Amino acid sequence: MGCQFSFGVVAADPVKAAAWLDLAVAEMQRIERLLTVFDPASEVSQVNAQAGLSPVKVSPEVYALIGRCQTISRLSQGAFDLTAGALQALYQFKRGEQPMPDRATRAEALRRTGYQHIRLLPPDQVMLVRTGMRIGFGAVGKGYGADATRKILTAAGVRSGWINASGDLTAWGTSPGGAPWRVGIANPRQPDQVLHWLPVDGTAVATSGDYEQYVTIGGVRYAHTVNPRTGYPVRGVQSVTIVSPSAELSDALATAVTVMGPQAGLYLIDQLPDTHCLVIDEKDVVYSSRNLTFIPPPA
């Protein structure tokens, strides 16, 4: 998936712990094979190859995941969109200063973008209506993989553990000393400095920000997230952190709120049960949703 994953389990028996960790690695590798766009044989690549031509039969797992992503797209009025890859490709988010793509180029990429052009056809068939369209799970795949791996581990008997999917973190049970797990929210401009601590107990935390991948256009800093509705990269938000019962949901909503901005994004989050949000804008103003709980730093 192009990012790092780490796993932790609490166990008295090191042999059992090693076996559990092997399960975690194997499951995440399975998810990667399922969702990667870098293998032409993957289900996602086959769907993309048939864009505008014909529907493709996929596994029930991928079909259901796309369906849930479509729901987030509708809830966020298109701020989250699996088809945004055509727009992402217009920008090089690791290469510093660059020009803004011209209007014609952006318009063509927008023509190939839009969650409403994904058709889910029974039984388990996916059709991309327009030629040149592509779907990709970069904004939700890590979270989905974390949830799937946690399910495997808990079924195997792991009562306490954590999964860090390159910043998308889920944890359950307690730490070896019996204390609750906690996660620190970094200062976007000083990532080694923790601004707030949040409890993580059977929940998942995902953060999207402009401090690791970004682009500078005309002296203005833009996040690596592109607004699927306009084709422009997002500015004005340094980081968005989502807490919810699911890493998949937290991952997708972090992208959606980054695009929507603090006011509209927090309004959405406050409508969702057991879901919370922390937003830091470009002026270092911190916004939080209702009932977001902070805890003291570790001793």
KABELJO-V37579 format. One record per pair of residues at least 6 apart in sequence whose C-alpha atoms are under 6 Angstrom apart, sorted by sequence separation. I is the first residue (numbers start at 1). J is the second residue. If there is no record, write none. Layout:
i:I j:J
i:I j:J
This chain:
i:11 j:17
i:120 j:126
i:163 j:169
i:174 j:180
i:175 j:181
i:187 j:193
i:215 j:221
i:226 j:232
i:227 j:233
i:244 j:250
i:280 j:286
i:73 j:80
i:119 j:126
i:163 j:170
i:174 j:181
i:186 j:193
i:187 j:194
i:215 j:222
i:226 j:233
i:279 j:286
i:34 j:42
i:37 j:45
i:73 j:81
i:119 j:127
i:162 j:170
i:186 j:194
i:187 j:195
i:214 j:222
i:225 j:233
i:226 j:234
i:242 j:250
i:257 j:265
i:279 j:287
i:35 j:44
i:47 j:56
i:118 j:127
i:162 j:171
i:185 j:194
i:186 j:195
i:214 j:223
i:225 j:234
i:278 j:287
i:118 j:128
i:161 j:171
i:184 j:194
i:185 j:195
i:214 j:224
i:278 j:288
i:161 j:172
i:185 j:196
i:213 j:224
i:222 j:233
i:223 j:234
i:277 j:288
i:117 j:129
i:160 j:172
i:184 j:196
i:222 j:234
i:223 j:235
i:242 j:254
i:277 j:289
i:160 j:173
i:184 j:197
i:210 j:223
i:222 j:235
i:276 j:289
i:159 j:173
i:160 j:174
i:183 j:197
i:240 j:254
i:183 j:198
i:182 j:198
i:276 j:292
i:182 j:199
i:182 j:200
i:181 j:200
i:112 j:133
i:87 j:109
i:86 j:109
i:142 j:165
i:188 j:211
i:266 j:289
i:210 j:238
i:84 j:113
i:171 j:200
i:172 j:201
i:209 j:238
i:83 j:113
i:171 j:201
i:172 j:202
i:209 j:239
i:244 j:274
i:83 j:114
i:171 j:202
i:208 j:239
i:244 j:275
i:208 j:240
i:227 j:259
i:243 j:275
i:170 j:203
i:207 j:240
i:243 j:276
i:81 j:115
i:170 j:204
i:207 j:241
i:242 j:276
i:169 j:204
i:206 j:241
i:242 j:277
i:169 j:205
i:206 j:242
i:241 j:277
i:168 j:205
i:205 j:242
i:241 j:278
i:168 j:206
i:205 j:243
i:240 j:278
i:204 j:243
i:240 j:279
i:204 j:244
i:239 j:279
i:203 j:244
i:204 j:245
i:239 j:280
i:203 j:245
i:204 j:246
i:238 j:280
i:204 j:247
i:238 j:281
i:206 j:250
i:237 j:281
i:238 j:282
i:206 j:251
i:236 j:281
i:237 j:282
i:208 j:254
i:236 j:282
i:83 j:134
i:83 j:135
i:82 j:135
i:82 j:136
i:63 j:124
i:60 j:124
i:58 j:124
i:57 j:124
i:58 j:125
i:57 j:125
i:56 j:125
i:55 j:125
i:56 j:126
i:55 j:126
i:55 j:127
i:52 j:128
i:51 j:128
i:52 j:129
i:52 j:130
i:52 j:131
i:51 j:131
i:51 j:133
i:48 j:134
i:198 j:294
i:197 j:294
i:198 j:295
i:197 j:295
i:147 j:247
i:143 j:247
i:144 j:248
i:143 j:248
i:140 j:248
i:143 j:251
i:140 j:251
i:140 j:252
i:139 j:252
i:31 j:145
i:28 j:145
i:99 j:217
i:96 j:215
i:97 j:216
i:98 j:217
i:93 j:213
i:96 j:216
i:97 j:217
i:93 j:214
i:27 j:149
i:93 j:215
i:24 j:149
i:93 j:224
i:84 j:228
i:87 j:231
i:10 j:160
i:10 j:161
i:9 j:161
i:8 j:161
i:8 j:162
i:7 j:162
i:7 j:163
i:6 j:164
i:5 j:164
i:5 j:165
i:5 j:166
i:4 j:166
i:3 j:166
i:80 j:256
i:79 j:256
i:79 j:259
